[in-house]
Amino acid sequence: MPQKISDIMTTDVVTGRMSETISEVAVKMAKNDIGFIPIVDGVNLVGVITDRDLVIRGYTREFEGTTPVSEVMTNRCITVSPETTVDEASNLMAEHQIRRLCIAENGRLIGVCAIGDLAIRGKYKEHAGRALSEISEQSSNESYMN
């Protein structure tokens, strides 16, 4: 029987709120040594923000640290249900070029699965490697120069 994402996801997730500023979220990332924070409204997932979002969409556009997180977060995030198989999850990560998936039930955030979560579990190293190589391949094909 295929293993479900709920078996390997992280449930102790650091979250942010729409009312927080980009500076507050950046401090939260630094304090917790993370680069990804799901943004919730109550318990409902409304978006995600990464350290890259803070830099590319925030600070390089000269937004102040008091700018609301809603100005730079990603509103559309890829989510899966806890019943999603590990194989399906790794395929989604590769297809959408993402390193983390939010796990939600009825809009409520219940966990996160990072590509590293796949890699540290011996039998899923192949899934993680395939997803990461597809993500990396896509990134190397993109030009960041204007």
C-alpha positions as semicolon CSV with decimal commas, in nm:
position;residue;x (nm);y (nm);z (nm)
1;M;0,000;0,000;0,000
2;P;0,146;0,340;-0,099
3;Q;0,250;0,559;0,192
4;K;0,049;0,876;0,246
5;I;0,192;1,223;0,280
6;S;0,032;1,245;0,627
7;D;0,280;0,979;0,741
8;I;0,583;1,198;0,670
9;M;0,459;1,559;0,687
10;T;0,568;1,806;0,952
11;T;0,280;1,906;1,175
12;D;0,460;2,156;1,399
13;V;0,444;2,434;1,142
14;V;0,547;2,794;1,202
15;T;0,279;3,013;1,046
16;G;0,225;3,381;0,980
17;R;-0,080;3,603;0,972
18;M;-0,197;3,850;0,709
19;S;-0,169;4,127;0,968
20;E;0,206;4,072;1,009
21;T;0,463;4,286;0,832
22;I;0,737;4,156;0,606
23;S;0,988;4,251;0,874
24;E;0,804;4,044;1,137
25;V;0,791;3,746;0,903
26;A;1,161;3,783;0,819
27;V;1,247;3,784;1,190
28;K;1,029;3,476;1,241
29;M;1,216;3,299;0,959
30;A;1,553;3,389;1,108
31;K;1,451;3,290;1,460
32;N;1,326;2,948;1,344
33;D;1,597;2,895;1,078
34;I;1,339;2,847;0,803
35;G;1,278;3,003;0,462
36;F;0,909;2,925;0,418
37;I;0,603;3,026;0,618
38;P;0,241;2,941;0,540
39;I;0,012;3,241;0,594
40;V;-0,315;3,165;0,771
41;D;-0,634;3,350;0,851
42;G;-0,739;3,179;1,171
43;V;-0,670;2,817;1,080
44;N;-0,735;2,856;0,707
45;L;-0,443;2,865;0,465
46;V;-0,448;3,182;0,254
47;G;-0,097;3,184;0,106
48;V;0,272;3,124;0,161
49;I;0,582;3,339;0,180
50;T;0,942;3,241;0,125
51;D;1,267;3,417;0,200
52;R;1,298;3,460;-0,176
53;D;0,957;3,634;-0,187
54;L;1,078;3,876;0,080
55;V;1,383;3,966;-0,125
56;I;1,245;3,960;-0,481
57;R;0,894;4,093;-0,423
58;G;0,967;4,300;-0,115
59;Y;1,304;4,450;-0,047
60;T;1,422;4,481;-0,408
61;R;1,107;4,680;-0,481
62;E;1,208;4,898;-0,188
63;F;0,908;4,808;0,025
64;E;0,951;4,911;0,385
65;G;0,971;4,649;0,658
66;T;0,629;4,769;0,772
67;T;0,470;4,649;0,445
68;P;0,195;4,393;0,511
69;V;0,292;4,035;0,428
70;S;-0,010;4,023;0,194
71;E;0,178;4,252;-0,048
72;V;0,455;4,000;-0,118
73;M;0,316;3,655;-0,036
74;T;0,205;3,397;-0,290
75;N;-0,173;3,375;-0,280
76;R;-0,205;3,062;-0,487
77;C;-0,032;2,774;-0,320
78;I;-0,031;2,410;-0,418
79;T;-0,198;2,201;-0,150
80;V;-0,269;1,833;-0,111
81;S;-0,488;1,633;0,121
82;P;-0,339;1,410;0,391
83;E;-0,450;1,111;0,182
84;T;-0,221;1,206;-0,109
85;T;0,046;0,944;-0,170
86;V;0,414;1,030;-0,139
87;D;0,456;0,952;-0,508
88;E;0,174;1,190;-0,605
89;A;0,320;1,460;-0,381
90;S;0,670;1,429;-0,528
91;N;0,523;1,442;-0,880
92;L;0,336;1,763;-0,792
93;M;0,653;1,916;-0,650
94;A;0,838;1,838;-0,971
95;E;0,554;1,948;-1,198
96;H;0,504;2,283;-1,023
97;Q;0,875;2,342;-0,951
98;I;0,824;2,374;-0,576
99;R;1,021;2,245;-0,280
100;R;0,738;2,245;-0,025
101;L;0,374;2,139;-0,021
102;C;0,109;2,250;0,223
103;I;-0,123;1,977;0,346
104;A;-0,477;2,100;0,407
105;E;-0,818;1,963;0,495
106;N;-1,119;2,177;0,407
107;G;-0,890;2,479;0,371
108;R;-0,735;2,424;0,714
109;L;-0,356;2,390;0,723
110;I;-0,256;2,066;0,896
111;G;0,104;2,022;0,785
112;V;0,388;2,085;0,542
113;C;0,602;1,843;0,345
114;A;0,937;1,967;0,218
115;I;1,153;1,797;-0,038
116;G;1,393;1,731;0,250
117;D;1,122;1,532;0,429
118;L;1,122;1,296;0,133
119;A;1,500;1,277;0,122
120;I;1,556;1,186;0,488
121;R;1,328;0,886;0,463
122;G;1,540;0,621;0,293
123;K;1,284;0,472;0,062
124;Y;1,176;0,814;-0,069
125;K;1,523;0,942;-0,164
126;E;1,449;0,854;-0,526
127;H;1,127;1,062;-0,518
128;A;1,311;1,359;-0,368
129;G;1,599;1,326;-0,612
130;R;1,367;1,314;-0,911
131;A;1,164;1,613;-0,793
132;L;1,474;1,816;-0,709
133;S;1,643;1,739;-1,039
134;E;1,334;1,853;-1,229
135;I;1,314;2,169;-1,019
136;S;1,684;2,238;-1,067
137;E;1,666;2,166;-1,440
138;Q;1,383;2,417;-1,479
139;S;1,572;2,678;-1,273
140;S;1,889;2,640;-1,478
141;N;1,692;2,692;-1,799
142;E;1,552;3,024;-1,677
143;S;1,738;3,345;-1,744
144;Y;1,741;3,599;-1,466
145;M;1,910;3,865;-1,678
146;N;1,708;4,133;-1,855
